[in-house]
Amino acid sequence: MLLVAALLAPVSLAGVWARDQLTDTGRYVTAVAPLARDHTIQNAIVDDVTDGVMDHVRLDGLLSAIPRPQRPALRERFTRGIREFVDKQVRQVVTGPSFPAVWRQVHRTAHRTLDATLGASGDAPVRLDVAPIIERVKHQLSANGLGIDIARRVPHTGTEIVLLPAADVPRARAAYQAVRATARLAPPAAALCLAAGLLFARRRRRALTAAALLCAAATALLTVALVPVRSQALDALPHAVPRPAAAAYTDALTASLHTGTTGLVCGALVTAALAAGSGPVVRAVRGVLRKPHGG
């Protein structure tokens, strides 16, 4: 029972962390909020939004008066110049002081959509709607005379980034249900096993020491296992997803898990040390109490 309790402790920690990230919108938004100032994230957003805006840029009317043989070269030159202009405007929005509030709004909406999708039936994909960012970009473009036509062509729906394809929704829903069950059942099961194991142990201090050391070892193994899991998860992403941005996003989400595992390891080691060291102290106190007074 003590062994089961030691093994269930890191499992409980991981389950509670995953449940909080999947079902608690406030915790999720708090975790990803600092990414609004991360340069790798900003660069990825600038590229995605710029691509979304450039999809609506049309040069046919501008090039209609140009001789046909010269159009390809001019089209390439104009497209490159317009893209540089749009990229600059988008970057000003993304690095501006008001962007963190927009970032939190976008992710709060996306997380609520994800939670609703995984908690219900159906296989609709989950998308990150960056329409608020697009609106800020359109306003930035409209403030400059060169961007009026571009801003008018960009639709109000903005750009949507698929976070969870429809084909992956059933598997994600199964994992979601498993995480919720683990977070609900594993912590009380670990506590009951620990209490029962200590209750039936003949030498409880040694049993507590052993259980704490096992818990520390199991949690340390979980921490080590997170490294290849992180690497495999990043390698499985599509090539269109920038790896530096995905790595920063992953690290932000798992920061609280790493903090929890570190705290659990330290707490378990301290518990083991106190349990092991209390034996001589207790024996010494008993020896003093048993000495005849006045002798």
N, C-alpha and C positions, 0 to 999 in steps of 0.2 A: 504493500500500500504506500509506503514511503517512496519507493521507486516510481510508482505511478504518479504520485503527487509531484515529485521532482520533474518528471517528464511533462506533466500537464501545465506546469507553471509557465514555461516559455510559450507553449501552445496557447494558453489563455491570453498571454500578453499580445501575441500576434493576432489572435482573433479579435480582441477588443480594439486594437489599433485599426485593423481592416474594417471593422464595423463602424468605427467613428469616421473613417475617411469616406466610406461608402454611403452612410446614412445621415451623418451630421453635416449639414451644409455649412454651418458656422465654422466648425473645425476645419473643414476642407478649404474654405475661403481664407481663413487665417493662415493655413499652411502655404497656400500658393500666392498670397498677397505680396510677399517680398520679391517674387519673380518679376513684378512689373518694372523693377529697376535692374534686372539682370540683363547684361549686354547680349548674351546669346539668345535669350528669349526675345528681346527687342529686335534683334536682327531677323529672327525667324518671322515675327509678326510683320515687320516691314516688307519682307519678301512676299509673304502670303497676301497681304492687303494690296501691295503694288501689283501683283499678278492679277488680283481680282479687279482692280481698276483698269488695268491695261486690256483686259478682255473686252471692255466696252469702248475702247478707243477706235474710231473709224477714220481712216485717212483718204478714203476713196474720193470724197468731194474735194478735198484739198489738192489731190494729185490729178484731178480730171483735166486741168489745163496744161499739165506737163506732158511732153511727148512720151509715148508709150515706152520707147527704149530706155528712157532715163528714169522711169518710175521705180523699178526695183531698188536702185541705189539710193534714190531720194527717200523711198519708203523706209529703208533700213536706217538712214540717217535721222529722219524725223522720229521714227519709233524709238531709237536710242536716246534722242534728246528729250522726248516726252517722258520716257521712263525715268531718266535721271531727274527730271523736274518732279514727277509724281513721287519718286523715292524720297526726294528731299522733303517734300511736304508731309509725307507719311511719317518720316523720321522725326520731324518737328512735333507731330502729334504724339507719337509713341514716347518720346523723351520729355514731353511737356509735364508741367506740374499737375495737370488734371487727369493724366492718364491712369494713375493707380486706382482712382475711383471707378473709371470705366472698366478697367481690368477686373476689379472685384465684381462689378455688375454682370459682366459677361460670364464669369465663372460661377457666380451664384445661380444664374439662370441655367447654365449647362449642368450643374450638379443636381439641381432640382429635377431637370429633365431626365438625367441618368437614373436618379433614385426612383422616379415614377415609372420609368421603363422597366427597370429590373424588378420592381415590386408588383408589376401588373403582367398581363399576358400580351402576346403580340410580338412581332419581330421587327418593329420599326427601328431604323438606325438612330443612333444618338449623334447629334451634330452640335458643334460649337459655333453659335451664330455671332459673328463679329460685326453685326450691323451697327452697334453703337460706335465702334471704331471707324467704320466706314462713314458714318454721319459726321464725325469729327473731321475726317479727312476731306469730305465734300465741303464742309465749312471752310477748311483751310485752303482748299483749291479755289473756292468762290471768292475768298478774300484777295486773290491775286488774279488780275485780268487774264493771264494766260490760261487759267484753269477753269474759266466759266463754262466752256463747252464740255470739258471733260466731266465736270461735276454734274451737269445736266444729264449726261448720258448714263451715269452710274445709277442703277435702280436703288430704291429704298430698302430692298430686302438684304442688300449687302452680300457678304461672302460667308459661306458656311463650310466649316472644316469637320469632316466626319471623324468623330472620336471612337465610335463603336459601330462597325458595319453590321448590317442586318444578319449576315450569316453567323456572326459571333455572339449575337444577343442570347440565344438559348444557353450556350456554354457559360456566358457571363452571369446569366440568371441563376444557373445551378451553383456556381461559385458564390454568388451573392447569398443564396439561401444557406449554403454550408457555412459561410462566415458568420451569419447571424446566429445559426444554431451553435457554433463553436463558442462564440462570445457569450452566449446565454448559459451554456451547460458546463463548459470547461472550468471556469473559475470556482464555482461551488463544488464541483467534483474534486478539484485539487485540494480545496480546503478540507473537505470531508475525509479524503484519503490521508492527508497529513494528520488530522486530529485522531483518526482511528489508528493510524500507525503508531503515533506517540502513546496513545492510550494502552495499546497492547504490548508495547515494547518493555522489556525488563529493565534495560538501562536507557532511560529516556534522553539523557544528555548526549550519550554516544549516538543514539538514533537520530536526534535532532542535528547533531554535527554531520553525520553521514548524509542525511536528507538535504541539508543546506549545501554541502559540497556537490552532491549530485545535481541539484538545481542550478548551481553556478556553472557546472560543466555543460549541462544541457543547454543553458542559455548562451554560453560562449559558442557552442556548436551552431546554434541558430544564427548568431552574429556572423560567424565564418561562412555559413551557407548562403547568406544574403549576397555575398560578393559575386559568386558565379550566377546566381539567379538574376541579379541586376544586369550582368553582362549579357546573359542569354535573352533577357527581355528586350534590351536595346538592339541586339542583333536581329531580333525577329521583326522589328519595325520596318515598314516600307522605306525604300530608298528616298522617297520624297520627303520624309520626316528628317529634319536636321538632327544628327546625333548629339551635338553639344547642347541644343535646346532640350531634347528629350532627357538627357542625363541630368541637366539642372532641374527639370520638372520632377524626375524620379527622386532625386536627392531631397528636394523640398518636401515631397510627400512622405518619405521614409525617415525624415529627421527625428520625428517624435518616436518612431519605433526604435531607432538607434539609441536615443536617450533613455527609453524604457528598458532596453536590454542592458545597457550599462548600469542603470540604477538597480536592476534586479540582480545582476552579478555581484555588484558591490554589497547590496543588502544581504545576499546569501552568504558571502564570505564573512561579513561582519557577524552575522548570526552564528556561523560555524565557529568563528574565533571565540565569541562570547560563551557559546555552549561548551566548547572544549576547555576554556580557561576557568569556567565556573566550578568545575569539579574540585581542583586543589583548594580553591577559596572556600568552598562549602566544607570540605574536610577539615581545613584549618580552623574554621569557625566552630565546628562541632567539637574539635579537640579542646579548644579553649573553654567552651561551655561545659565540657565534661570534667575539667580539672576541679578537684575539691577546693572550695574557697577556704582561705585562711591557712593553707598548707605551707 
